[in-house]
């Protein structure tokens, strides 16, 4: 027995055993328990629950509110993923070319990432306020008092405002990943292309862009997952309104599970969201992996 424990592979297993136990107890077991609860009518408070089979799923797919939340989730997820990667890549390219003050610009772009989603939502909900928000006040102060915008009280302005806040907050995070990819490109490749007469756009398109494909795969995947799971900004800025028009699936789960005491129904929603995120993310990774170039 002691000889088996002294083997290197067994010693390695002992090192990961605490993390494995923690992951199993707090992640794996709750997941299986959630699957079980999705087939019940549990209210989240009492100990009484009744197994109702696939009734929760039948009600979900017959509910227009779910389809509205799913539409919003997909719109936010895909629009955010595309735009934030464009801005993050542009910021990374600009910061990479800065000679003086590079650390300052890195910090300035990254600073919003350190703010929680709730705080960011509060900040921008005040700025977007129709009556006393700074943006509409600026319009009034420059003589454009007739074009005040109701950012959070009408559609699609409310949805666009939520996406804007997400982009503002997360661009710096993805910029750092792109910046690491840019700095990993050998300078000799860029210099050789420049000597051969390649324009800046040609150098970016045919050398830089293919070589940062790995960073793009990571960023696109992380951004899509974060976009599909959006909750904080919606909860603070619009509370799912006006009406139910800006609810995401995550926010709908919160409202029905804890607000309406339909824990079984909410758990079924969470299971559906998990499957959607898993399928979309894996599909995206498989597509993006095909264009990665190894140095």
N, C-alpha and C positions, 0 to 999 in steps of 0.2 A: 504493500500500500504506500509506504513512504517513498519507494523507488518511483512509483507512478507519479506521485505529487512532485518529485524532484525533476521530472522531465520538463524541458523548456516549454513545450506546448501547453502543458498543464499549468505551469506557473503563469503563463500569459492569460490563460482562462481565469485564474484567480484574480488578476488585475481588473478584468472587465466585468467580473461577477457582480460587484455592487451596482454598477451602472445598468447591467442587464436586469437585475432585480427591480431597481427603481423604474426602468422603462416598462417592464412587464406589469408592475403593480399600478402605475399611474397612467399608462398609455394603452397597453394592449388589453388589459382586463376591462377598463371603461369602454373601450371601443366595442368589445363583444357584448357588454351589458347594454350599450346603446342600441345595438342591433336587436337585442331581445326586447327592449322597451318600445321600439318602433312598431311592434305588433300588439301593443296594449293601448288602453284608454287612460293610462295613469295621468293624474292631475298634477303630480309633482309635490304634493303635500301629504296626502293620506297614504296609508300602507296598502289600501285596497286597490287592486288593479285587475282588469279583465282582459284576457287575450281576445282580440277581435280580428286576427288574421291580417289580411291586406286592406282592411277598411281605411286605415289612415292614408295609404298610398292612393286608393281609389278617390278619396275626398280631395287629396292634393291635386291630382291630375284633372279634377273636375272644377277646380277653383280658379276663377279668373284672376284673383289677387296673386296667386302663385305665378301665373304666366306673366303678369306685369312685373313682379319682382325679378323673375328670371330674365326678362328682357332688359331691365335696368342693370342687372348684374353683368350680363354679357356685353352691353354697351359700355359700361364703365370699365370692365376688365380689358376689352380689346382696344378701346380708344386710349385709355390710360397707358397701356403697354406700348402702343405705337408712338404716341407723342412723348412720353417720358424718355424713351430710348433715343428719340431724335434729339431732344434737348440735352440729354446727358452726354451723348456722343459729341454734339457740337461744343458743349462746355468743356469736355475733356480735351478735345483738339485745341481749343483756344488756350486753356490753362497750360497744356503741354508746350505751347509755343512761347509762353511768357518767360522772360528771362529774369526780370526784377519783380519781386513780390509774388512769386509762385505759391509760397506757403500761405500767404494772405488770401489769395483767390481760392485756394483749395478749402481753407477754413470757412470763407464767406459762403461758398456754395454748399458746404456740408452742414452749416449751422442749423438750417431748418429741420434736418434729419433728427437732431437731438431733442426737438420739441415733440411731445406726445401728440397723438392724433386728436385727443380731446381738446388740448390747449390750442392746437392749430385751428380746430373747428371753431372754438370760441373767438379767437382773434379775427378770423375772416368773417364770421357771422356778424360781428360788430361792424367791421369795415363794409360789409355788403348791406347793412341795414338800410331800408328804403328811406326812413325819416331822418336819422342822424348819422348814417354811415359816411365815412370820409370820402368814399368814391363819389357818391351823389353830391356831397357838399363841394367837392372840387368842381364838378360840372356846374353847380350853381354859382360858384365864385368867379368862374370865367365866362359867365353870361349864357350858359347853356342850361338854364333852369327847366327848360321844357323837355329835356331828354333823360330825366331821372329813370333809372332802371330798377325794377323790382327783381333783384337777383334771386331771392330765395322764396318768393311768394307765387311765382308763376312758372309754368313749364314752357319750353325746355330750359329756361334760364337756371332753375334750381339744379338740374342735373349737370349742366355745364359748369356751374360754380363748384360743385362737389369735385368734379374731375380736375378743375383748375387747382383747387387746394391740394389734392393728391399729388399732382405734378409738381407744384411749388415745394411741397414737403419732401418728396422722394428723389428729385433730380440729382441732388448732391450725392446720395448713396450710390446710385448707378454710375455717376460720373467717376467716382473713385475706382470702380472696377474697370471701366473703360480706360482710365488713365494708367492703371497697372498694365493693361494689355498693350497700350501704346508704347510704354517705356520698355516693354519686353521685345520690341521689334529692333533688330540689329540696324544701327545707323548706316552700315555699309550698303545695305539694300537700297535705302532711300537715296544715299549719295550717288550710287551707281546709276539709278534711274534718272536722277537730276542731270548727271553728266551726259547721259544718252539723249537728253533733250525732252524728257517727259515733263509735262506741265504739272503744277500742284494738284489739279483735279485728277490727272492720270495717275500720279503717284498714290493718291488716296484711294482711288477706285481699284487699281490693279495690284497694289502692294499692301497698303495699310488695312483697307477694309477686309480683304480675305484673311489677313493674319490676326485680326481681332475677332474673328468669328466665334472663338471659344468664349470670349468675354460677352459677346452678344447672346450666345446661347444661355449663359447664366443669367444675364440681365433680363432677357425676354421671359424666361421661365419664372424668375422671382417676381417680376412686375405683374405678370398675368395672375399668379397665385394671389398676390397682395390685392390686386384689383377685384378679383372674384370674391375675396373675403372681406371687402370693405364693410365697416360697421361704425367706427368712432365718428367720422365726419358726418355721416348721415344722422346719427343719433343727436349730435350737438347742433348741426346747422339747420336741419329741416324736420327732424323727428318723423321722417318718412313722408312728409307732406310736400306740397299741398294735397290733402286727402291721403291717398296711398301712392301717389305718383312717383316718389323717389325711393320707395322701399327697395332694398336689395334682398336677396334670399337670406343672407345672414341676419339682417335686421328683422325680417319677417319671422325667422326662427325665434329671435329674442321676444318679439311681441306676442306671438301665440303661446310660446312655452311658459313665459314668466308673467306676461300681462294678462293673458286669457286663461292661464292655468291648463293648457293642453300640452303637457309634457310629452306624451306619447306621439302626438301629432307633430310637435316641434322636433322630436328626435328623428322621426321619419323624414322630415324636411332636411335635417342635417345630414342624414345618410344619402339623400339624393344629391345634395350639394357636394359631398365628399366624392361621389362617383363622377359628377360633372368636372370637378377640379382635377381629379386623377386622369380622366380620359383626355381632357383638353391639354393638360400639362405634358403628359407622355407623348401625345401626338405632336405637340409643338417641338419637344426635344428631339424626336426622331427626325422631323423635317429639318431642323436647324443643324443637327449633327452632320448632315450630309455635305454641308458647305464649309466645314471646318478644315483648316489647313495647318498641318504640323510643321514646325520649323525643324 
